[in-house]
Amino acid sequence: MISRQYTRVVSEFLTLFTRASKLARAAADEAYGRHGVRLGQNLLLAALADEDGLTPGELAQRLQVSTPTIVKMAGRMESAGLLTRRRDNKDARLVRLYLSDHGRAVHGPIEDERLRLQERALAGLPDEQRRQLDAALAHVIRNLED
């Protein structure tokens, strides 16, 4: 049986985590939106900036999302002029995604926005608490992935 005290701690965690998540998502959406990028698309931009020409499946694996999620996001990003889709030269069944000039141009400002938001969210936390928070969140993710 789960104790009331444990239930209260979990309830506080979920309430605080949900509130922090909503505020962080809203702030990121606003910051990235100034550059014509939606939340989540920044991750695709960063992955393609690291290695252009990946397939949706390769991106899905790297970003730990489903391939259909990447395909849908890539369609929106292509419409926004952030990337292009091209058939693979060796295997026409494969589609590869490439940053457009516009996508390449907004990648830097989007990274700057991400770093500013991270600093804003973590302002006042000493380095040791930042490391502990990272470790705790990684632990929560592992627990929920199992």
PyMOL commands that set and color helices and strands:
alter all, ss='L'
color gray80, all
select helices_A, chain A and resi 4-33+41-50+56-63+67-79+101-122+127-145
alter helices_A, ss='H'
color red, helices_A
select strands_A, chain A and resi 83-87+95-99
alter strands_A, ss='S'
color yellow, strands_A
deselect
rebuild
show_as cartoon
